[in-house]
Structure formats: C-alpha cells, structure tokens
Amino acid sequence: METRPNFAEPELLDLSEDERADVLKAALHLYRNETEERTKWTQQHIEYDQMFRGRLKSNRQGPWKGSSDLHVQMPYWLVDSINVRHTSAIWTQTPLVSGTAEEDDDQEVFRDACKLVDWHLQPKRMNARRMWSTISKMRCIHGFGVGLVSYGRDEFKFRAVEDQGPPSLMMNPDGTVQIDEETGEPVVNFEQETKLQTQIGYDGPILFPLEWDDIIKSSEGMNLQPLTESNPGGSDWVALRNFQKLNLIWQMRSTYGYIEEDDEMNTREWWIENAPAQDRSGDSSSANNQLRVRNQDDYEGRQRALSTRRSPDPNPNPEFEFLRVFMPWPVKGDDGEDEWTECVFFICTQPQVLAGAYRLSDIHWENKRPLIELHYQTVGTRWYSMGVMEIAKHLSAELDTIHNMRLDVGFATNMPFFFYRASSTIDPDKIMLKPLKGVPVDDINDVRFPQLQNVTTFY
C-alpha cells in the first residue's frame, strides 16, 4: 500500500514586483478577450435564463397593438423534471459512496475512506446533495454546470465562565462544611472569570456552484483540467469569477498573502477608497461579463445603483470582483531555473491587484484543478455543450406561437366589431366604441356586424 506524502502548507510564490505585474497583465488580457469574443454566446444564454424564468422577451409582432405575447413555461417544467431524476439517480444510492479496492490489503482502509467521504457529504457538513443539484440544474439549462471544491475553516468567539484560583469549601451558618446531598461530598466553590474562547464552526471541504458566466476558459479544450501530454483535450487556462465583500477578503488575508506584505493594501481604508461602483457595472476589463447579473436583477426587481445615489458616504463593506485563474507560469525551481508550472492566481479586477499566487500542487497535490464539471449533451470535441433550453428552443417557440395565436383568434372571434358607412355629418374618428354606449348613425341599416367563422379547429 502506497503511503500518503507528508504534505506541507501552501507556500506563496516569491514573485518580484515586475513578475506580479506581468501575471496581472496576462490574466486580465485573457479574461477581457474571452468575454468580448463570447458576447453573442452570452446573449443566447441570457435567453435560456429568460425561458426558465418564464419572462421571455420575444418582442412578438402580433396582428394588432397589445396582442397576446405570453410565454408557455414548458422549458421550466422540462428542466425541473429532468433534474429531479438526475439528482434522485445519484443521491439515493445505497451505499452513497462505494467502489472497489485494487489491493486486498487495502480493503479496510478503503471502507474507512468511503465512510469518511460519506460523512463529509452530509447536509450538516458539505450539504453536497443540494449544491450538486444546483450545478446539475445549470447543466440542464445551459448545457454545462461547474462546481468549485475548496477547503473552508470558520472560527467564532464566545464568552464563557472559567474557574480561577484554588478551591474553597462552602460553609453552613453554624460553621460546618456544606455536604452535597446526592454525592455526599463537600461542596467546593471557585472564583470565576469571564473569558473569550475560540470555537471552530466548520473545518473541511466545501462544494460551491458557479454561474454559467463565471467560468471563463480558453476557446479550445474538452475539459477544464490542465493541458498536458496525457490530457490533450485540456484547457490552457481557466478563470473563475466571483464577488467578495471586504469582510471576506479580510478573513482570507492569509490566502491573499500579497495583501499582508503591502503596507498600503493591508488597510481597510485603502480598499474602501479604491472600491468600484457597487452596481456591478464592471470596469473596462469586465464590463462585457455583467449582463447576466443585470438580467437577474431585473427579474428580482433590484436596482443596485439606487443605494449609492441615496447614500453619499462610501460603503463600509464594498464588494470586489475577484478571479481565481488557473494557468501555467514560469516558476523558479530548486535549481534556480525557471520551469513552467501550473499555478493558481487570485486577482482583483478593480482595483487591479494580484492578491496571491501558489503552485496548483500546493492546493491539490495531484496537480488537478479542483473543479466538478457536468455536461448535458456534448457536441464533438467542444467544451460548451447543449442544454435542454437549446434543444427545446424551437419547440418552445412553436408552443408560444400557437398559444398566442389561439388567444388572438379567441379575442377576434368573440369581441364584437362592425362596419359602418361614414356620412358627411359624422366624424368617424370621434366615435367612441365601448360597452353600453350608443353610436350615432344616420341610418341604423348602415351598421353591419359580420358573422365570423369558427377557426379554432385549426389548432
């Protein structure tokens, strides 16, 4: 049985100021170019979100102004039913984690490992079923779903009472020692002091789903793993985008080691003064990747810019757009020579800051990017797959068209209208047609109500 290596703590890469500037420039260049190239693709996936939410902006040109323009929410029920089956098929297995040990001597260790993984997946810990279901639902909608597996540790402090000093006996009024009636032992008293204690709230792996526009990758590649000889279908680089509040950045300063090394960045005031607009409009490098956020805000009735307008004071806890970029970079080895090594970089896009840099093997010792990727229907060697929305798009459009036509025909055949002869004494434009209101005409025989045929059998 192979013995597990004695892993060291992750070590921040020793990059010079010029090298950090080169990393920052290269990563933001890749990010900006890729988001600009996929603008049309982004519009398509925003439409898939609209189909799922039931608020498709079709801009239908109906037979008259204000005619029916409804969306049949068939895509939502289709995605929901398929995803329920996916989740049930995976997470109702008994046992949930299983497999086969390759060596007979590993059987007991393997069973213990299965139990440990099962323990981590439970709702009170990783809550992996819920997170996996969210990733799977995005896979159904957009064709792919990605989750980030990382490590989390939460600590909190609470006040507790501690015994201090030597014990003293409790005495009765008559001078005798108090005796506990249950134990028969003398009652002992301690002086007490209130102190803050630290408790670990969570310490273990976590799984977090990523939105479809938060995954930015090289244009080629069948998977998100590094491009190597054994994986010719890998992606040369992958960037994961998320938004972090200043409070979270401050908790992660040990990870963002370059912040602690800089006297200016290591103050909250610097971050507050250099915070971007809080409406997620993005800067020049990320403005093309904010459409999904604004689209979802529109669904939820949110206007992020209003809070900024109403409060002239700076936000004490602003949010920042961060990138976690996986890509190869020359790193000095033990012999002092540069060697291309798969690295992970933590980058803030505005202000443009390289917050941390590590070897990927310091985070995942097998040098694999800690990503879970699910696909619905792959297309050749392309990474971007087809989802339910793309497959059912034209069927959904057909149902919407038939449904809206039925409503329009129903209104046309059930709402009375008539033809009349305009005389010289009547201005037809001034005649108001509404229920129970008489219409002045010279001759009642000039008004004719047409008898329309029933055309609903067409459907």
Secondary structure, DSSP 8 states (H G I E B T S, - for coil): ----------------HHHHHHHHHHHHHHHHHHHHHTHHHHHHHHHHHHHHHT--------SSTT-------HHHHHHHHHHHHHHHHHHT-SSSS----SSGGGHHHHHHHHHHHHHHHSTTTT-HHHHHHHHHHHHHHHSEEEEEEEEEEEEEEEEEEEEEEEEEE-B-TTS-B-B-TTT--B-EEEEEEEEEEEEEEEEEEEEEEE-GGGEEE-SS-SSSSB-BTTBTT-BS-EEEEEEEEHHHHHHTTTTSHHHHH-TTTTSHHHHHHT---TT----TTTGGG-HHHHHHHHHHT--HHHHHHH--S--SS-EEEEEEEEEEEEEE-TTS-EEEEEEEEEEEETTEEEEEEEEHHHHSTT----EEEEESEEETTEEEEE-HHHHHHHHHHHHHHHHHHHHHHHHHHHS---B----TT--GGG----TT-----S-GGG-B-------GGG-
